[in-house]
């Protein structure tokens, strides 16, 4: 798995582009990637782009383990997942449901532009 990190300071969003083979350990690496970026403050939004990832080795146990981890960003931050496949979209929705009530606004998308618009929208714009 390869992670490309882009920080858009003006829109206050971190974009993680994931490519290659993705597995449960790779999911846990994403949280570590965010924790290691000192230029990111907790009020940033997050967009994770899985369009170039192959996630056939991601399990429901891996998604559950990720959902159980503490949030890296503020509970008020928006988190958008972009997943093109039906299975990946379903796993993203599972993560969304598991995180429900624990803080953090999460939404799963198939379209990168729609995800970007949503994650950068400020609460007063909603």
C-alpha positions in Angstrom: 0.0 0.0 0.0 1.2 3.5 -0.8 -0.2 6.6 0.9 0.1 10.0 -0.8 -0.7 12.8 1.6 -1.8 16.3 0.5 -2.6 19.1 2.9 -4.9 21.8 1.7 -4.4 24.5 4.4 -6.8 27.0 2.8 -9.7 24.5 2.9 -8.4 22.9 6.1 -8.5 19.4 4.7 -6.1 16.5 4.5 -6.3 14.2 1.5 -4.9 10.7 1.7 -4.7 9.0 -1.7 -4.4 5.2 -1.2 -3.0 3.0 -3.9 -2.0 -0.6 -4.2 -3.0 -3.6 -2.1 -4.9 -2.6 1.1 -5.4 -4.9 4.1 -6.4 -4.6 7.7 -2.9 -3.5 8.8 -3.0 -0.8 6.1 -6.2 0.6 7.5 -4.5 1.0 10.9 -1.5 2.7 9.1 -3.9 5.5 8.0 -4.5 6.7 11.6 -0.7 6.6 12.2 -0.2 8.7 9.0 -2.5 11.4 10.4 -0.9 11.4 13.8 2.6 11.8 12.3 1.6 15.0 10.4 2.5 17.8 12.7 1.1 20.5 10.4 -2.4 19.1 10.8 -4.6 20.5 13.6 -7.6 18.6 15.0 -10.1 20.9 13.2 -9.0 19.7 9.7 -11.3 17.6 7.6 -10.2 14.4 6.1 -10.7 12.9 2.6 -9.5 9.4 2.0 -9.4 8.4 -1.7 -9.5 4.6 -2.1 -10.1 4.8 -5.9 -6.6 3.3 -6.7 -6.6 0.8 -3.9 -7.3 -2.9 -4.1 -9.0 -3.9 -0.8 -9.8 -7.5 -1.2 -7.8 -8.3 1.9 -9.8 -5.9 4.1 -12.0 -7.8 6.6 -14.9 -6.8 8.7 -12.7 -7.5 11.7 -10.2 -4.9 10.4 -13.0 -2.3 9.9 -14.3 -3.0 13.4 -10.8 -2.6 14.8 -10.3 0.7 13.0 -13.7 2.0 14.2 -12.7 1.2 17.8 -9.6 3.4 17.7 -9.7 6.9 19.1 -10.3 9.7 16.7 -7.2 11.6 15.5 -9.1 14.7 14.4 -11.8 16.6 16.3 -15.2 15.0 16.7 -16.6 18.0 14.8 -14.3 17.3 11.7 -15.8 15.8 8.6 -14.4 12.6 7.1 -15.1 11.6 3.6 -14.3 8.2 2.1 -14.2 7.7 -1.7 -14.7 4.1 -2.7 -15.7 3.0 -6.2 -16.4 -0.7 -5.7 -19.6 -2.1 -4.2 -17.8 -4.1 -1.6 -15.5 -1.2 -0.6 -18.5 1.1 -0.4 -20.3 -1.4 1.9 -17.2 -1.6 4.1 -17.1 2.2 4.3 -20.7 2.3 5.3 -20.0 -0.3 7.9 -17.3 1.9 9.3 -19.6 4.9 9.2 -22.3 3.0 11.2 -19.8 1.6 13.7 -18.5 5.2 14.4 -22.0 6.6 14.8 -22.5 8.3 18.1 -18.7 8.3 18.8 -18.1 11.7 17.2 -16.8 12.6 13.8 -19.0 13.2 10.8 -18.4 10.4 8.2 -19.8 10.1 4.8 -19.0 7.6 2.0 -18.9 8.6 -1.6 -18.2 7.2 -5.1 -17.5 10.6 -6.6 -14.3 12.5 -5.6 -15.7 15.9 -6.4 -18.8 15.4 -4.4 -16.7 14.2 -1.4 -14.4 17.2 -1.7 -17.3 19.6 -1.7 -18.9 17.9 1.4 -15.7 17.6 3.4 -14.7 21.3 2.9 -18.2 22.6 3.7 -18.2 24.6 6.9 -21.0 24.0 9.4 -22.5 27.4 8.7 -22.7 26.5 5.0 -24.7 23.3 5.6 
